[in-house]
Amino acid sequence: MGGAYFHGGAHPNDAREPRNTTTGAGPSGDSARRTDVIVHVRATHPGYVSDSFKTGDHRSAYGESMTPRFDVISLAVSDMAAALAFYRRLGLVFPDGAESEPHVEAGLPGGLRLALDTEETIRSFHPEWQPPATGGRHSLAFRCDSPAEVDTVYGDLVGAGYHGELKPWDAVWGMRYAVVHDPDGNGVDLFANLPAQ
């Protein structure tokens, strides 16, 4: 379950060699493994595309036989055990004993995966990597079954010591919404549709 499996290294089922995302060049020893890519796209299943993508004449930049597909969302974490505790509270299922692993994954609806990698794992292939000094520009959003559940889950997380960024409110776009931070400061949105008026 090593992190280089995704970050800059080739997937075991993928015969292609990784490319340097900074220069666009092919592998050249150590430099080929240095990449800041945290959200990954793989092209190992060219036949798996949505019906909406099949419409029209979409020609892949990689050739006629490949279509990259969004597959993994990956977060660098400073404390694997703390990150697992947070995301398990939101219903994600990780393997037992994963607290000591450098890389773990949970299946998401629709076949996507959320991967967590320790900072040490990232530095194993990108030695110069440093976590951002300020907040990121992304968030993960979790749909709740009802507006009341947004309030309950928010209260549970804040009560457990996690940072509540925005208390639950009725948003103008018709949803009950709240924002908490995971242990690494990533925004996590909680939302549910408000009843039709």
N, C-alpha and C positions, 0 to 999 in steps of 0.2 A: 504493500500500500504506500510506496514511496511517492513523495510529491512530484519528483521529476517525471513521473509517469504521465502527468498532464502538462506541467509547466516547462515548456521548451523541449521536452523529450517526446519521442514518438509513442503513440499508443501501441500496445502489444499487437493489436489487430491491424495496424496501419503500416504498410510497407514503405510509405513515403518517408524521407528524411526530413527533420525539422528545418525550418528556415529562420534566419536571424531576422526578428521583426523590426530591428532598428535599421539595418542596411538593406534588407531584402535578399541578401546573399545566402547561398546554401551553407551547409555546415562547414565550419572551419575550426575544428577542435573546440576549445573551451568557449570561444566567443559565440558559438552557435547555441549554447545553452543559456546565454544571458538575455533574458527577455522580461519585460514588465507585463506581459499578457496575463491578466487575471481572469478574464472571461474568455472561454475557449470555444472555438468552432472546429469541428472535425468533419472530414469528408469521407468517412469510412462506410457510410450507407447511402450511396447515391440514389437508390430507389425510394428513399423515405422522404417525401416532401408533401406538404399539404396540398389539397385540391386548389386552393387559391393561388399557390405558387406555380401549379402546372399550367395555368392559363397563360396564353400569350407565348411569345417566342423568347424564352429566357436562355441566353447562351452563357455558359459558365466561363469565367476567366481562366479556369483550370482545365478547360477542355470539355468536350461533349459528354464525357462519361461520368463527370463528378459534379455534385451540387453540395456545397458546404451546408451543414445544418447546425443550428444552435443546440448545444448539448449540455454544457456545464456552467453553473455559476459558482465561482470559487472566491472564498474570503481568506485573507491572511489573518491569523489570530495570534495574539500574544500569549494566551493561556487556553490550551485545548479543553481542559476540564471545565473552565468557566464558560466557554463558548458552547460546549455541549449541553451544559445545564440550562442555559438560556434557551437554546433552540428546541430542546426536548420539551420545555414548558409550552412551546407553541405547537407541539404535536409532531415534530419531525422525529423519525426513528433512525438512530445510529446504532451500530453494533455494540454489544456489551463489551466493556473493557476498552473502549476506544479512547479513553482519556489519556492513555500513554502512547497513542499512535501519532506519527508525524503528519498523516493525511487520512481523513475519513470522509465518507460520503453518505448522504441520505437521498433516497428517491423522492422526486417531486411529482405532482400531478402532470400528466401529459408526457411522462418519460424523461423529463429533465432531471438533473441531479444538482444538489447543493454540496459542494466540496469545501472542507475546512483544511487549511494547511498552516502549520506552525510557522512563525517567522524564521526559525532555524531551517525549516525545509526550503523556504524561498531562498534563503542565503546560500543553501548548499549548491545551487546552480546559478545564482545571481548574487555574488558576494557583496556588491555595492548597494544592494537594495536597502532602503530605509522606509519605515512606515511613514505615511503622510503626517506632516506636522499639524495640519488643520483638518477639519471635517471633510469627508468625501462628498461627491456629487451624486451619490446613488442611495437608494434605499430598497429594502425588501418589503413587500406588502402582503399581509395575511388577511384573507377574507374571513369574516366571522359570520355566524348564522343569523345574528340579529343585532340591532343597535345595543341592546342590553348586554350582549356578550362582549362587545367592544369595551364597554365600561368595566365589566367583570375581569376580562383578561388584562386590561390596562392596570386595574387596581391590584391584581395578583402579582404582576411583574414589578410594579413600583413598591408594593409591600414586601417583595423579596429582595429589595435593594437596588433594582435596576433604575437607571435615570429616566424619568418621565419628561420628555421634551415638550410635548403638547398634550394637555389634558383633553379628554374626549369632548367633541363639539359637533353640532349639526352643521355640516359644510353646505355651502350654497349649491354645490353640484349634486345634492340629494343623497349624501351619505353621512352616517355617523363615523367620525374619524378621530384617530389618536396616533401619537408618535412616541415611541420609546427608543432608547439606544441599547444596543447589545454591549457586551463587556468591552469591545474594541471601539465603541463610539459610532458604529454604523447605524443609520436610521432604519427603524423597523416600524412600518405603518400597520395599523389595525383599522379595518373598515367593514361596514355593512350598509346595505341599502336602507334608506329611511322609508317608512310606509308611504305609499302614494297618497297625495292629498287631493 
